Amino acid sequence: MNKNRFGKTALASLAAMALLSACGNGAEENGGASTNDSGAGGGKVKLTLWHNFAGDDARAKTVRAKIDEFAAAHPEIELDAQAIPVDGYRQRLSTVAAADEMPDVFLSYAGSHIKGFQESGLVQPIQELLDAKPEWKDSFLPGAFDGSTFDGATYTAPLAMSATSFLYYNAELFQQHNVAVPKTWDELMAAVDTFNKAGITPIALGNKAPWVAQSTILGSLADRVTGTDWFKKAVAQDGAAFTDAPFVEALGYFKQLVDADAFDKGANTIDNTQAEQVFIQGKAAMMVSGAWTLTNLATTPEDTLKKIEVTVLPAIAGGKGDANTISGGPGAGFALSKKVEGDRKQAAFDLIYAISGPDAQKAIAESNSMVMYKTDVDSSKVTSLYYKAFELVKTVGITPVYDAYLSAEAGEAINNGLQEIMMGAAPDAVAKNLQDAQARSLNP
Amino acid sequence: MPASLRSNRFILIALLPALIVFVLFAVLPILWSIYYGFFQWKGMGDAKFIGLGNYRDMLQDPVFWRALRNNLILVVSAIVGQIPIALAGALLLTANTWFNRLIRSALFMPMVLSTVVIGMIWGYIYNYQFGLLNQALTLIGLESWTQAWLSNPKLNMYAVSIPINWSNIGPYLIIFIAALQNISSEIHDAAAIDGATGWRKLVSVTLPMIWGTVVVTIVLCIAGSLKAFDHVIVMTGGGPAKSTELLATYMYNSTFAVYRYGYGSAVSTMILLISLLLIGINMAVTRRKSS
């Protein structure tokens, strides 16, 4: 018991540190974690909700509006909703997880994030809710629950599709310099060369937070070379390793881009948002980025935005994977803490349905944000760029995003490895580090 | 005797609230963190006792040594940068004129800015495409010197240390000005009578008089440089590819990016040990000098 108290003190100071790192965003409140006592105060049901829709973008506002609607429609529920900025969100969650004080309902990312909570016994499935609303469950796109289903039970329903590797290009610049949209690797390299000669950055990249190059470029590029089956085997360390020749070759393609000066020299020290600005201002011809760029660029004036077109990365000759694909998968969804029971569980289910049900999915899609849900989008409500991407996604295959499958340690190894390649390292050394990290985390 | 005993008890009672807060929020977390350093723990689920395993991993991890080297670069740059500049500033600016007050405020200014703001400002100054530094170099015809200042692993640690030093000069300046004003005027008069002026007076009279303060500022510099974190996390996040990783960012990344809480605790214990070691060395060296 005593031990536990000391632990909480230590964690409180860790939490303070996590808060410091996230400071500058006033949207959050410095509150404790969850209040697990139910029914205190006149039979009111108390629920805590944590999410990261803290920003000023259209999607965040949409989700917050749905939460407010729910709170207004349910006066019998005392809802304590906390919006935590994205940058500090994972840290805040892992801090309360360490103290075993999870909020009742919280946003969790599909893949290794929700899996960690599941393995530690901190969450319970929402299968019951899904089964009770079959028309809702069946409207999700294939694979929507892949990243959050363990032992046959689903833990979150995704609010978003994290398509991570669109190739955005500035059609005006392509026309001015007489460049065709690259369909093959050689055409891409030729385009890089042409734009470099014209003094335009070929590909805008903001890789200061080092997941960017991995999530947007490498995942999709490597899948074209190695195929998806190989990747899943390598993740499981079952008959394939990251030191295999095809993966080293894929890293070699990335290195070709670096060596051809496809990226700005300072790409490792600017962030993704700055790179988006460089691109939208016409200082760069292309940008490989995810669906979040659609949301971020939604406030750009339409006559600038209509110059931007969207397609998939070029094919690679002799590769084992399909070419007409983007990397992506289900995004974050709301998870339910293990400790929620009885009345509170029903209230929590109502809450989850209200903020990720059919109406919410449509509203989110119309806030220029991709969803993993069959819904119609009114093209007058969204930007032209979003509509193009929305239509594109219907025609392409989806391949895995690397860091959603790799262990945290292996994810860090490849993220840093790509930065190392950008600073001159050899692909096989990076492949070996990744392989070692993944092997170590499977057999510690 | 009874009177002094009573006053001792009063001192104890008066100190108690602060002491409790200090123990609760500083001492206990440190002990707790040392304890967790012996475990393999993801931050949730069960912790497994592995003895000194985390420390063994740490000593074998090249990133730890790079972080330590980077921290030592910061310590050296702080001692040869911050202290001499602050001391020179204090010596030149002791007179209380309008102009001196202005310069003193200017030197102190970065101290009142948030470190996040400083990190972002310098991030923009160093930016490769539109940064002030590269544009200034281009303007005076030194285009060949332009650099991706924060990307180049040979330079970025030095580039990062400049804003850290710049923003920390202020408090040392104030400490030195206070120390210089404490030297009584009789000593200045006596020095003048003996014919000691300029450099001679500085080395033989002024510096020995404020030596205690110099030692304190060196200790503060070492401690401050070893726990440096915020500027670097804002400017580079410890990257690219760990080239500007510091012990504190290494600890943070191990804990919150890779979810190795036990390992992160071991790293923070190591930071504590290294700080104590360096401060101990400093004490030993400067004590001999002053006696």
Interface residues (C-beta under 8 A of the other chain):
Chain A: F6 G7 T9 A10 A12 S13 L14 M17 A18 L20 S21 C23 G24 R90 Q91 S94 T95 A97 A98 D100 G116 F117 E119 S120 G121 L122 T201 N207 K208 A209 P210 D264 K265 G266 A267 N268 T269 I270 V278 K283 A408 E409 E412 N416 G417 Q419 E420 M422 M423 A425 P444
Chain B: L24 F25 L28 P29 L31 W32 S33 Y36 Q40 K42 G43 M44 G45 S114 V116 G123 Y126 N127 Y128 Q129 A148 L150 S151 P153 D230 I233 M235 T236 G237 G239 P240 A241 K242 S243 Y252 N253 T255 F256 A257 V258 Y259 R260 Y261
